[in-house]
Amino acid sequence: MTTAAAHEEAAVSHHPQFFVNIEGEEYPWDRPTITVLEIRLIGRLPQDQGVIEINLDDNTERTLGECEAVHIKPGHAFAKKIRYKRG
């Protein structure tokens, strides 16, 4: 293994991995925030419909603003408690 490859592997292992659940499908994400536009792009959601955040802990829903950024926590457990769908 080269020094560059070892350094890259070490950087990846220290970087938290995030997951977002869009309409029942989990997608890996590499940052602690995601925008509505990014949710639309990775989930292939149409622009003419809103994006709804669903909190599965208390079964509440809220429509996200088009310019809104959502903070997410690392790991799969969070992704199963919050999900997004077209509105």
NUGU-892192 format. One record per residue: residue number from 1; x, y, z of N, C-alpha, C, O, CB in turn; chain; residue in one letter. Coordinates in steps of 0.02 Angstrom, whole numbers, plus 50000, padded with zeros to 5 digits. Each point is the difference from the previous one (the first is absolute). Glycine has a CB too. Layout:
BEGIN
(pt NUM (X Y Z) (X Y Z) (X Y Z) (X Y Z) (X Y Z) 'A' 'A')
...
***
This chain:
BEGIN
(pt 1 (50043 49942 50000) (49957 50058 50000) (50045 50062 50000) (50049 50003 50037) (49857 49935 50024) 'A' 'M')
(pt 2 (50077 50110 49898) (50040 50061 49996) (49984 50046 50059) (49949 49991 50034) (50055 50000 49840) 'A' 'T')
(pt 3 (50039 50057 50139) (49989 50047 50054) (49936 50040 49988) (49962 50012 50046) (50162 49996 49974) 'A' 'T')
(pt 4 (49865 50013 49918) (49940 50039 49984) (49937 49958 50012) (49951 50026 50027) (50115 50039 49887) 'A' 'A')
(pt 5 (49935 49872 50067) (49942 49956 50010) (49987 49989 50074) (49942 49999 50022) (50080 49945 49868) 'A' 'A')
(pt 6 (50031 50047 50149) (49992 49990 50072) (49972 50063 50032) (49957 49996 50044) (50138 49923 49956) 'A' 'A')
(pt 7 (49928 50140 49978) (49975 50063 50028) (49927 50009 49982) (49960 50022 50043) (50155 50029 49949) 'A' 'H')
(pt 8 (49866 49933 49947) (49930 50006 49978) (49956 49953 50040) (49945 50019 50020) (50093 50014 49865) 'A' 'E')
(pt 9 (49984 49905 50125) (49962 49951 50038) (49990 50024 50072) (49946 49992 50028) (50098 49915 49899) 'A' 'E')
(pt 10 (50008 50120 50104) (49995 50026 50068) (49952 50058 50004) (49962 50005 50048) (50155 49958 49974) 'A' 'A')
(pt 11 (49883 50081 49928) (49954 50057 49999) (49928 49976 49994) (49956 50028 50032) (50134 50043 49917) 'A' 'A')
(pt 12 (49899 49879 50010) (49932 49974 49990) (49975 49967 50064) (49941 50009 50018) (50081 49974 49860) 'A' 'V')
(pt 13 (50020 49979 50156) (49978 49965 50060) (49984 50047 50058) (49961 49983 50044) (50108 49920 49919) 'A' 'S')
(pt 14 (49961 50157 50037) (49986 50049 50052) (49941 50045 49983) (49976 50036 50044) (50144 49960 49987) 'A' 'H')
(pt 15 (49858 50002 49909) (49944 50042 49978) (49934 49963 50015) (49991 49943 49978) (50081 50111 49930) 'A' 'H')
(pt 16 (49883 49978 50129) (49937 49966 50015) (49959 49988 49936) (50001 50041 49954) (49998 50011 50161) 'A' 'P')
(pt 17 (49967 49894 49884) (49958 49983 49942) (49927 50015 50018) (49976 49978 50052) (50106 49933 49909) 'A' 'Q')
(pt 18 (49884 50124 49996) (49930 50018 50011) (49957 49963 49949) (50025 49979 49947) (50007 50136 50097) 'A' 'F')
(pt 19 (49905 49877 49972) (49952 49968 49955) (49936 50040 50001) (49978 50022 50053) (50074 49864 49965) 'A' 'F')
(pt 20 (49918 50122 49924) (49934 50032 49996) (49952 49950 49969) (50017 49963 49954) (50034 50153 50035) 'A' 'V')
(pt 21 (49888 49884 50036) (49949 49955 49977) (49951 50041 49959) (49965 50043 50027) (50048 49879 50074) 'A' 'N')
(pt 22 (49984 50064 49835) (49955 50036 49955) (49952 49950 49970) (50019 49957 49961) (50067 50131 50013) 'A' 'I')
(pt 23 (49851 49918 50045) (49947 49955 49978) (50017 49927 50009) (49989 49959 49956) (49978 50127 49962) 'A' 'E')
(pt 24 (50062 49898 50142) (50013 49931 50018) (50068 49973 49976) (50018 49944 50017) (49862 50040 49980) 'A' 'G')
(pt 25 (50157 50055 49965) (50065 49980 49974) (50055 50038 50037) (49996 50062 50005) (49954 49912 49881) 'A' 'E')
(pt 26 (50101 49991 50140) (50055 50032 50036) (50055 50019 49952) (50020 49960 49957) (49952 49976 50146) 'A' 'E')
(pt 27 (50053 50126 49905) (50055 50024 49958) (50056 50023 50047) (49987 50035 50048) (49933 50001 49859) 'A' 'Y')
(pt 28 (50143 49944 50079) (50056 50024 50041) (50012 50074 49986) (49990 50023 49944) (50063 49862 50055) 'A' 'P')
(pt 29 (49969 50151 50052) (50014 50071 49994) (50063 50016 50039) (50012 49968 50052) (49865 50059 49934) 'A' 'W')
(pt 30 (50163 50020 49991) (50065 50012 50031) (50005 50065 50041) (50054 50018 50023) (49993 49919 49884) 'A' 'D')
(pt 31 (49898 50098 50103) (50001 50063 50038) (49944 50000 50052) (49951 49964 49993) (50098 50096 49908) 'A' 'R')
(pt 32 (49958 49981 50151) (49949 50002 50053) (49938 50041 49982) (49953 50004 50040) (50139 49983 50041) 'A' 'P')
(pt 33 (49908 50044 49860) (49940 50036 49977) (49984 49979 49929) (50044 49978 49962) (49983 50120 50113) 'A' 'T')
(pt 34 (49910 49909 49907) (49977 49986 49932) (49947 50051 49984) (49958 50017 50042) (50068 49858 49967) 'A' 'I')
(pt 35 (49975 50151 49929) (49951 50049 49979) (49941 49966 49966) (50003 49941 49981) (50088 50145 50006) 'A' 'T')
(pt 36 (49855 49951 50006) (49941 49973 49966) (50018 49983 49927) (49978 49950 49974) (49946 50118 50101) 'A' 'V')
(pt 37 (50116 49974 49893) (50021 49986 49931) (50039 49934 49996) (49990 49961 49954) (50014 50162 50023) 'A' 'L')
(pt 38 (50040 49865 50072) (50039 49938 50000) (49954 49940 50012) (50010 49946 49971) (50091 50116 50070) 'A' 'E')
(pt 39 (49849 49945 50003) (49951 49947 50011) (49964 49984 49935) (49990 49942 49982) (49996 50093 50139) 'A' 'I')
(pt 40 (49994 50018 49844) (49966 49990 49935) (50045 49963 49950) (49977 49955 49966) (49957 50150 50055) 'A' 'R')
(pt 41 (50129 49916 49976) (50045 49970 49950) (50014 49926 50015) (49995 49959 49954) (50057 50153 50030) 'A' 'L')
(pt 42 (49966 49871 50078) (50018 49930 50012) (49939 49955 50002) (50005 49941 49985) (50094 50098 50079) 'A' 'I')
(pt 43 (49842 49989 49955) (49939 49960 50002) (49959 50004 49936) (49948 49968 49994) (50051 50049 50127) 'A' 'G')
(pt 44 (50025 50023 49830) (49965 50010 49937) (49928 50022 50011) (49953 49973 49970) (50121 49941 49978) 'A' 'R')
(pt 45 (49917 50136 50096) (49934 50026 50014) (49985 50059 49952) (50044 50040 49986) (49965 49924 50136) 'A' 'L')
(pt 46 (49930 50041 49854) (49983 50053 49953) (50000 50069 50034) (49985 50006 50059) (49946 49912 49876) 'A' 'P')
(pt 47 (50087 50134 50027) (50004 50068 50026) (49932 50030 50014) (49994 50048 50039) (50112 49965 49900) 'A' 'Q')
(pt 48 (49841 49961 50030) (49934 50030 50008) (49964 49975 50063) (49943 50020 50012) (50051 49992 49865) 'A' 'D')
(pt 49 (50038 49945 50163) (49970 49976 50062) (50045 50018 50058) (50061 50001 49993) (49882 49905 49946) 'A' 'Q')
(pt 50 (50028 50107 50119) (50038 50017 50059) (50037 49939 50028) (49986 49943 49981) (49932 50147 50045) 'A' 'G')
(pt 51 (50130 49924 50019) (50036 49946 50034) (49977 50001 50073) (50003 50052 50033) (50099 49956 49889) 'A' 'V')
(pt 52 (49876 49935 50102) (49973 49994 50068) (50049 49961 50043) (50023 49947 49981) (49858 50058 49975) 'A' 'I')
(pt 53 (50134 50022 50103) (50041 49966 50049) (49952 49963 50048) (49954 50031 50027) (50141 50055 49964) 'A' 'E')
(pt 54 (49916 49850 50019) (49958 49960 50044) (50042 49976 50059) (50050 49965 49991) (49877 49998 49912) 'A' 'I')
(pt 55 (50053 50056 50157) (50033 49977 50061) (49963 49937 50022) (49943 50004 50023) (50094 50115 50012) 'A' 'N')
(pt 56 (49995 49824 49959) (49967 49936 50016) (49995 49986 50075) (49965 49954 50020) (50076 50004 49871) 'A' 'L')
(pt 57 (49995 50082 50151) (49993 49992 50072) (49930 50021 50023) (49968 49964 50039) (50155 50056 49975) 'A' 'D')
(pt 58 (49853 50037 49962) (49935 50024 50021) (49950 50007 49942) (49945 50026 50009) (50112 50034 50084) 'A' 'D')
(pt 59 (49962 49916 49848) (49957 49998 49941) (49976 50069 49979) (49943 50008 49977) (50022 49878 50057) 'A' 'N')
(pt 60 (50079 50164 49973) (49983 50067 49977) (50031 50013 49932) (50052 49971 49983) (49940 50070 50135) 'A' 'T')
(pt 61 (49976 50002 49843) (50024 50018 49934) (50006 50075 49995) (49960 50037 50030) (49988 49860 49920) 'A' 'E')
(pt 62 (50101 50126 50011) (50004 50072 49985) (50029 50008 49931) (50046 49964 49980) (49968 50065 50142) 'A' 'R')
(pt 63 (49958 50019 49841) (50024 50014 49933) (50061 50045 50006) (49999 50051 50034) (49885 49938 49917) 'A' 'T')
(pt 64 (50169 49992 50014) (50063 50038 50002) (49997 50057 49949) (49971 49994 49947) (50091 49904 50090) 'A' 'L')
(pt 65 (49970 50158 49981) (50006 50056 49953) (50051 49983 49946) (50046 49961 50012) (49924 50119 50079) 'A' 'G')
(pt 66 (50022 49948 49851) (50043 49984 49943) (50074 50016 50012) (50043 49967 49972) (49860 50055 49955) 'A' 'E')
(pt 67 (50112 50027 50115) (50070 50019 50014) (50024 49973 50067) (50053 50020 50024) (49930 50084 49908) 'A' 'C')
(pt 68 (49979 49852 50099) (50017 49975 50066) (50054 49947 49999) (50005 49959 49954) (49878 50065 50080) 'A' 'E')
(pt 69 (50159 49978 50018) (50051 49948 50011) (49981 49963 50064) (49980 50031 50049) (50112 50038 49893) 'A' 'A')
(pt 70 (49914 49866 50057) (49981 49957 50056) (50063 49971 50032) (50044 49976 49964) (49844 49996 49981) 'A' 'V')
(pt 71 (50116 50031 50121) (50056 49970 50036) (49984 49927 50013) (49946 49984 50025) (50085 50127 50028) 'A' 'H')
(pt 72 (50016 49845 49932) (49991 49928 50011) (50055 49974 50045) (50053 50030 50006) (49891 49957 49881) 'A' 'I')
(pt 73 (50042 49957 50145) (50048 49968 50045) (50030 49939 49966) (49968 49971 49956) (49968 50070 50146) 'A' 'K')
(pt 74 (50125 49940 49916) (50032 49943 49967) (49966 49933 50016) (49970 49992 50054) (50137 50071 49949) 'A' 'P')
(pt 75 (49898 49890 49951) (49977 49932 50011) (49933 49984 49970) (49963 50044 49978) (50101 49959 50124) 'A' 'G')
(pt 76 (49920 49933 49898) (49937 49976 49973) (49941 50014 50046) (49944 50011 49976) (50119 49901 49963) 'A' 'H')
(pt 77 (49948 50087 50125) (49944 50006 50047) (49961 50064 49989) (49939 50000 50002) (50126 49934 50081) 'A' 'A')
(pt 78 (49970 50122 49905) (49965 50062 49989) (49960 49998 49936) (49944 50026 49997) (50146 50034 50066) 'A' 'F')
(pt 79 (49938 49910 49885) (49966 49998 49936) (49934 49963 50004) (49954 50014 49961) (50157 49991 49983) 'A' 'A')
(pt 80 (49883 49949 50103) (49938 49963 50006) (49948 50037 50041) (49942 49980 50001) (50124 49916 49989) 'A' 'K')
(pt 81 (49954 50159 50044) (49953 50039 50039) (49975 50061 49963) (49945 50025 50015) (50112 49936 50087) 'A' 'K')
(pt 82 (49982 50063 49849) (49980 50057 49959) (50004 49978 49928) (50049 49969 49979) (49991 50116 50107) 'A' 'I')
(pt 83 (49909 49930 49876) (50004 49985 49929) (49967 50056 49961) (49966 50043 50029) (50033 49833 49994) 'A' 'R')
(pt 84 (50009 50124 49912) (49975 50052 49958) (49959 49969 49944) (50014 49945 49977) (50085 50129 50051) 'A' 'Y')
(pt 85 (49850 49963 49950) (49959 49977 49945) (49975 50061 49961) (50003 50056 50023) (49963 49839 50041) 'A' 'K')
(pt 86 (50009 50090 49877) (49971 50055 49960) (49934 50021 50032) (49966 49960 50032) (50088 49997 49863) 'A' 'R')
(pt 87 (49929 50107 50097) (49941 50026 50033) (49947 50011 49952) (49945 50022 50019) (50121 50031 50064) 'A' 'G')
***
